[in-house]
Amino acid sequence: MLTELTHKEFTSWEKRTIARLPKRPLALDFIERIFDSFIELHGDRAFGEDASIVGGIAMFDSMAVTVIAQQKGSNTKDKIKRNFGMPNPEGYRKVLRLMKQAEKFKRPVICFIDTPGAFCGIGAEERGQGEAIAINLLKISSLKTPIISIVIGEGGSGGALALGVADEVWMLEHAVYSILSPEGFASILWKDSSRAKEAAGIMKITAQDLLQYKIINRIIKEPAGGAHKDVDKTSESIKNALVNALPILLGKTKKELIEDRYERYRCIGVYEEN
């Protein structure tokens, strides 16, 4: 069920700026506050490890869950290690490996989305970046276990969507979720990246816009000024939402999960003006 729209205190461009703030909390900041006994698992069993994807098993409210997240990095060294949160194909293949493991052991999956997009380097393309994302979309859409994905910062393009084919998609109040960056949109449409601010308003990238168009299911309110003002409070809000939502999803049969997910993405974008 859609939650009530939160009041728009910032423009689309301002929200995009907040979503990219260096001090904005990252996935690991939320994971350590929301979950207990997180054990990280590594590798895609095909090529190697991708540090921009953090995934593993944790306890949540006395229940085992699989947690998967995109991690941008907290300082210069860490950002380089994690490729600024831009996954390579092996990262997406690790995502699918962990999700299939969760399905096997009947664990719900909770994803944290925070990426400017999939890495577009030569090596990534040589190793099948597009194919890796496409396979994730195909396989995750029919995964027989509950999936909740939360956009905590910026969700960019297929790089975000590869973790976003979920039963429920939530966004923090000042997060953004889009087909590409406003700068990229302006460069392609108008051949002028300086019009990015204008593009942000046209693209409908905010949580409020996307809830209105039924792309997402819920907005999680942030403290005044943004999540970085009180990470503990924001984490508590996410945790409370999960406590309420997970039992409902876990109460569905495998058939109901897949059918409801199919209907959600079949009808997404169908929007009637009031």
C-alpha positions as CSV (number, residue, x, y, z in Angstrom):
1,M,0.0,0.0,0.0
2,L,1.4,3.4,-0.9
3,T,2.3,5.7,2.0
4,E,1.3,9.4,2.1
5,L,3.5,11.8,0.1
6,T,5.9,13.7,2.2
7,H,6.1,17.5,1.8
8,K,8.6,18.7,-0.8
9,E,11.0,21.0,1.0
10,F,13.7,20.9,-1.6
11,T,13.8,21.1,-5.4
12,S,14.8,18.0,-7.5
13,W,18.2,19.5,-8.0
14,E,18.6,20.2,-4.3
15,K,17.6,16.6,-3.5
16,R,20.1,15.3,-6.0
17,T,22.8,17.5,-4.2
18,I,21.8,16.1,-0.8
19,A,21.8,12.5,-2.2
20,R,25.5,13.0,-3.3
21,L,26.7,14.7,-0.2
22,P,30.1,13.3,0.9
23,K,28.9,13.1,4.5
24,R,25.6,11.3,3.6
25,P,25.5,7.9,5.3
26,L,26.5,4.9,3.2
27,A,25.1,1.4,3.1
28,L,27.6,0.0,5.7
29,D,26.5,2.8,8.1
30,F,23.0,1.5,8.0
31,I,23.9,-2.2,8.0
32,E,25.9,-1.9,11.2
33,R,23.0,-0.1,12.9
34,I,20.0,-2.2,11.6
35,F,21.4,-5.7,11.6
36,D,23.2,-8.0,14.0
37,S,26.0,-10.4,13.3
38,F,26.6,-9.4,9.7
39,I,28.9,-11.9,8.0
40,E,30.2,-10.6,4.6
41,L,30.6,-13.1,1.7
42,H,32.9,-12.5,-1.2
43,G,33.3,-13.3,-4.9
44,D,31.1,-14.3,-7.8
45,R,32.7,-17.7,-8.3
46,A,33.5,-16.8,-11.9
47,F,36.0,-14.0,-12.1
48,G,36.7,-12.3,-8.8
49,E,35.6,-10.0,-6.0
50,D,33.9,-6.6,-6.5
51,A,34.3,-4.4,-3.4
52,S,31.6,-2.0,-4.6
53,I,29.0,-4.7,-3.7
54,V,28.8,-5.7,-0.1
55,G,26.8,-8.7,0.7
56,G,26.3,-11.4,3.3
57,I,24.1,-12.9,6.0
58,A,22.9,-11.1,9.0
59,M,20.3,-11.4,11.8
60,F,17.3,-9.1,11.9
61,D,14.7,-9.3,14.6
62,S,15.8,-12.9,15.4
63,M,15.6,-13.9,11.8
64,A,18.3,-14.7,9.3
65,V,18.3,-12.4,6.2
66,T,20.6,-11.8,3.2
67,V,21.8,-8.2,3.0
68,I,23.2,-6.8,-0.3
69,A,24.4,-3.2,-0.8
70,Q,26.2,-0.9,-3.1
71,Q,29.0,0.9,-1.1
72,K,30.5,4.1,-2.4
73,G,33.4,4.4,0.1
74,S,34.0,6.6,3.1
75,N,37.4,8.2,2.2
76,T,39.6,8.6,-0.8
77,K,41.3,5.2,-0.3
78,D,38.1,3.4,0.3
79,K,36.3,5.2,-2.6
80,I,39.1,3.9,-5.0
81,K,38.8,0.4,-3.5
82,R,35.1,0.4,-4.0
83,N,35.2,2.1,-7.4
84,F,33.0,4.9,-6.1
85,G,30.1,2.5,-5.8
86,M,30.1,1.6,-9.5
87,P,29.9,-2.2,-9.8
88,N,31.6,-4.3,-12.5
89,P,30.0,-7.5,-13.9
90,E,31.4,-9.6,-11.2
91,G,29.6,-7.4,-8.6
92,Y,26.3,-8.1,-10.2
93,R,27.1,-11.8,-10.5
94,K,27.9,-11.8,-6.8
95,V,24.5,-10.2,-6.2
96,L,22.7,-13.0,-8.1
97,R,24.8,-15.7,-6.3
98,L,23.8,-14.4,-2.9
99,M,20.2,-14.0,-3.9
100,K,20.0,-17.6,-5.2
101,Q,21.6,-18.7,-1.9
102,A,19.0,-16.8,0.0
103,E,16.3,-18.5,-2.0
104,K,17.7,-21.9,-1.3
105,F,17.8,-21.3,2.5
106,K,14.5,-19.3,2.6
107,R,16.0,-16.0,3.7
108,P,14.4,-12.7,2.7
109,V,16.7,-10.3,0.8
110,I,17.2,-6.7,1.8
111,C,19.1,-4.4,-0.7
112,F,20.5,-1.0,-0.2
113,I,20.9,0.9,-3.5
114,D,23.4,3.7,-3.8
115,T,25.2,4.1,-7.1
116,P,25.7,6.6,-9.9
117,G,25.5,3.7,-12.3
118,A,27.3,0.5,-13.4
119,F,31.0,1.0,-14.2
120,C,31.4,1.7,-17.9
121,G,35.1,0.8,-18.3
122,I,36.6,-1.3,-21.1
123,G,37.2,-4.3,-18.8
124,A,33.6,-4.2,-17.6
125,E,32.3,-4.3,-21.1
126,E,34.7,-7.1,-22.1
127,R,33.4,-9.2,-19.1
128,G,29.8,-8.6,-20.1
129,Q,28.4,-5.7,-18.1
130,G,25.1,-5.5,-20.0
131,E,24.6,-9.3,-19.9
132,A,25.2,-9.4,-16.2
133,I,22.6,-6.7,-15.5
134,A,20.1,-8.3,-17.9
135,I,20.5,-11.7,-16.3
136,N,19.9,-10.2,-12.9
137,L,16.7,-8.6,-14.0
138,L,15.5,-11.9,-15.5
139,K,16.5,-14.1,-12.6
140,I,15.6,-11.8,-9.7
141,S,12.2,-11.2,-11.1
142,S,11.3,-14.8,-10.4
143,L,13.2,-15.3,-7.2
144,K,11.1,-17.4,-4.7
145,T,11.9,-15.3,-1.6
146,P,10.8,-11.8,-0.5
147,I,13.0,-8.9,-1.7
148,I,12.9,-5.3,-0.3
149,S,15.2,-2.7,-2.0
150,I,15.9,0.7,-0.4
151,V,17.4,3.6,-2.4
152,I,19.4,5.4,0.3
153,G,21.3,7.9,-1.9
154,E,21.3,7.9,-5.7
155,G,20.0,5.1,-7.8
156,G,21.4,5.5,-11.2
157,S,20.3,3.6,-14.4
158,G,20.7,-0.2,-14.8
159,G,23.4,-0.1,-12.2
160,A,20.6,0.4,-9.6
161,L,17.9,-1.5,-11.3
162,A,20.0,-4.7,-11.1
163,L,19.2,-4.6,-7.4
164,G,15.8,-3.0,-7.7
165,V,13.5,-5.7,-9.1
166,A,12.0,-6.2,-5.6
167,D,8.6,-6.9,-4.1
168,E,8.8,-3.5,-2.5
169,V,11.1,-0.5,-3.4
170,W,11.5,2.2,-0.8
171,M,13.4,5.5,-0.9
172,L,14.8,7.8,1.7
173,E,13.1,11.1,1.6
174,H,15.9,13.0,-0.2
175,A,17.2,10.1,-2.3
176,V,17.0,10.1,-6.1
177,Y,16.3,7.3,-8.6
178,S,16.7,7.8,-12.3
179,I,17.5,6.4,-15.7
180,L,20.8,8.3,-15.7
181,S,22.3,11.4,-14.1
182,P,20.8,14.9,-14.9
183,E,24.2,15.8,-16.3
184,G,24.0,12.8,-18.7
185,F,20.4,13.6,-19.6
186,A,21.2,17.2,-20.5
187,S,24.2,16.2,-22.5
188,I,22.2,13.7,-24.6
189,L,19.0,15.6,-25.0
190,W,20.3,19.2,-25.3
191,K,24.1,18.6,-26.0
192,D,24.6,20.9,-23.0
193,S,25.5,19.5,-19.5
194,S,25.2,22.9,-18.0
195,R,21.4,22.4,-18.2
196,A,21.6,19.6,-15.6
197,K,19.5,21.6,-13.1
198,E,16.7,22.0,-15.6
199,A,17.0,18.3,-16.5
200,A,16.6,17.2,-12.9
201,G,13.2,18.9,-12.7
202,I,12.0,17.3,-15.9
203,M,13.2,13.8,-15.1
204,K,11.0,13.2,-12.0
205,I,13.9,11.7,-10.0
206,T,12.7,12.4,-6.4
207,A,11.1,10.0,-4.0
208,Q,7.9,12.1,-4.0
209,D,7.6,12.0,-7.8
210,L,8.3,8.3,-8.0
211,L,5.7,7.5,-5.3
212,Q,3.2,9.5,-7.2
213,Y,3.9,7.5,-10.3
214,K,3.8,4.2,-8.3
215,I,7.4,3.4,-9.2
216,I,8.2,3.0,-5.5
217,N,6.0,1.8,-2.6
218,R,7.2,3.9,0.4
219,I,9.1,7.0,1.4
220,I,11.2,6.8,4.6
221,K,11.3,10.2,6.2
222,E,14.8,11.7,7.0
223,P,15.7,14.1,9.8
224,A,15.4,17.8,9.0
225,G,18.3,18.6,6.6
226,G,19.0,15.1,5.5
227,A,19.9,11.6,6.8
228,H,23.5,12.8,7.7
229,K,22.0,14.9,10.4
230,D,21.0,11.9,12.5
231,V,22.1,8.5,11.1
232,D,20.8,6.6,14.1
233,K,17.3,8.1,13.7
234,T,17.2,7.3,10.0
235,S,18.4,3.8,10.7
236,E,15.6,3.4,13.2
237,S,13.0,4.5,10.7
238,I,14.3,1.9,8.2
239,K,14.3,-0.8,10.8
240,N,10.7,0.0,11.9
241,A,9.6,-0.1,8.3
242,L,11.2,-3.5,7.8
243,V,9.7,-4.9,11.0
244,N,6.3,-4.0,9.6
245,A,6.8,-5.1,6.0
246,L,8.7,-8.4,6.3
247,P,6.0,-10.4,8.0
248,I,3.5,-9.5,5.3
249,L,5.9,-10.6,2.5
250,L,6.9,-13.7,4.4
251,G,3.2,-14.6,4.8
252,K,2.9,-15.0,1.1
253,T,3.4,-18.3,-0.7
254,K,6.1,-18.6,-3.4
255,K,3.5,-18.5,-6.1
256,E,1.9,-15.4,-4.6
257,L,5.3,-13.6,-4.4
258,I,6.1,-14.3,-8.0
259,E,2.6,-13.4,-9.3
260,D,2.5,-10.2,-7.3
261,R,6.0,-9.2,-8.4
262,Y,5.0,-9.9,-12.0
263,E,1.9,-7.8,-11.7
264,R,3.8,-5.0,-10.1
265,Y,6.3,-4.6,-12.9
266,R,3.8,-5.4,-15.6
267,C,1.7,-2.4,-14.4
268,I,4.4,-0.1,-13.3
269,G,4.2,3.3,-14.9
270,V,0.5,3.0,-15.5
271,Y,-0.6,6.2,-13.9
272,E,-3.9,8.0,-13.9
273,E,-4.1,11.7,-13.4
274,N,-6.4,12.6,-10.5
